[in-house]
Structure formats: C-alpha cells, structure tokens
Amino acid sequence: MSSRILPLGLALLLGACGYDAIEEHPCPSAGTTLSYENFGRDFLSNWCQRCHGAAGPDRKGAPSNYDFGTLRDSQAWKARIFARSALSNTTMPPGPDDPPEADRRRLAEWLSCGAP
C-alpha cells in the first residue's frame, strides 16, 4: 500500500502546481505536421543542447545521461522533455531567456505525437 501512496502524492502535488503531463495531451486526431526535421531538431538545438548535448563542454550540471542530441534520444526522453519544457512546464531551460509560448505548444504537440 505505501508503494502506491508516494506516486499518488507526487501526482497530486504536481497537478496542484500546474504540471502538464504528456499523457494528458494526446496527439491531435489529425496527427501532426511537426517533425524532427522541421521543428524538433531546431528547438532542441536552440534551447536544450547547451546543457543536454553530448558535445557540450559545460553541461551546467545536467546529468550525462540526459542527452537530447539525436532523434532517438529525443524520443527516448520525450516524457521528461515534455514535463520540463512543454506548455506550462517552464523549468527548462533555466534562466531569463525562455522559448516563446507558441514554441512550447508546438513542442507539446510534437512530443505527444511521438516526436516523429
């Protein structure tokens, strides 16, 4: 029983904080026109790769396994990227410069459609 209390408590806490989960935002029924080539690569390069790229000399404390340098990496980490950067999830990237809200909405769509 106690093993279920912690995840439930965490889910309630995150929900109360305005956390958006990828599971709550399904891919639009018509699909998406967004792809790694026309959206994902540039978004990740512009906003994530300084800290979450394999070649980054200064990852600013980002764990080494959180690497979003390829399509495969992006797909593997899509729920985590969504949880930190899509829609109202604005903890990443840290700092004064943030992706525009429209790009965070496109990121949510791209990730919820499987990051094609």
N, C-alpha and C positions, 0 to 999 in steps of 0.2 A: 504494500500500500504506500509506504513512504517513497518508493521509487517513482510513483506517479504524481506525488504532491509537488515535487520540485519542478518538473516540466510544466505542470498546470499553473503553478505560481508564477513561473517565469513568463509564460504566455500571457497571463493576466496583467502582469506588470508591464510587459512590452506593449500590450494593447492599450493600456491606460496612458502610455507615453506617446501614443500616436504612431506606433511602429506599424509599417506596412510589410506584410509577408508575401512572398511570391505566390504562395498557394491561394491567397485572397484575390489575385489578379490574373485570371486565366487569359490565355491568348485570345484576341478577338475572334469571333466566329468566322470572319472572312480571312483570318490569318494576318500576316504582316508583310509589308514590302521591305522592312528593315532587314539588313543582313550584316554579317561581319564586314564585308567589303564596303558597303555604302553607309554604315553607321558605327558598328561596334569597334572596329579597329581604331578609327579616329577618336572616338570617345575615350577608349581605354588609353590610347597614346597621349591624349591631351590632359586627362585628369587622373590617371592611375599609375602609369608606367614609371614615373619618377621614383616611386617607392615600391611598386609591385611589379617591377620588370627585372628579369634575370640579369640584364646588363647594367642595371642601375648601380652606380658606385656608392651611393649613400641612400640606403633604403629607409632612413629615418625611423628605425626600429620596427619596420614591417617584418613579420615573420618570413623567413626564407621560403617556406612552402606556399605562401600566398603570392603566387606569380601568375599574372594575367597577360602574359606576353604572346599567347597564341590563341587561335580559335578554340582549340581543345582545352586549354587552360581556362578560358572564359566559360566554356560550357560546364566544366567540372566545378567551378566556383560560382555559378550563376545565382544560386540562392543567397550566398554570402554577399556577393556584389549587390544584389537587389536589396538585401537587408541593411546595407550601409550607405547606398548611394541613389536608389531609385525612389521616385515620388517624394513622400515626406521624410524619407530616411536620408538625413543630410549630415551624418557624422563623417563621411568621407566625400571628397578629400578634406582634410583639416585645413584650417586657415581662412584668411579673409576672402579669397577668390573661390567661388563656387560655380559649378556648371549651371547654366540657365535652367529655369524650371521646365521649359519645353524639352530640353535635352534629358532631364531626369524622367519626364513622362515617356519619351521615346526609349530610354534605357529600360524602363519597366516593361514596355511592350516587347522590345527585342528579347529581353531575358525570359519573360513569361511565355514567349513562343519558342523557347528552347535555344536561343542565341544562334540562329541559323547563319 
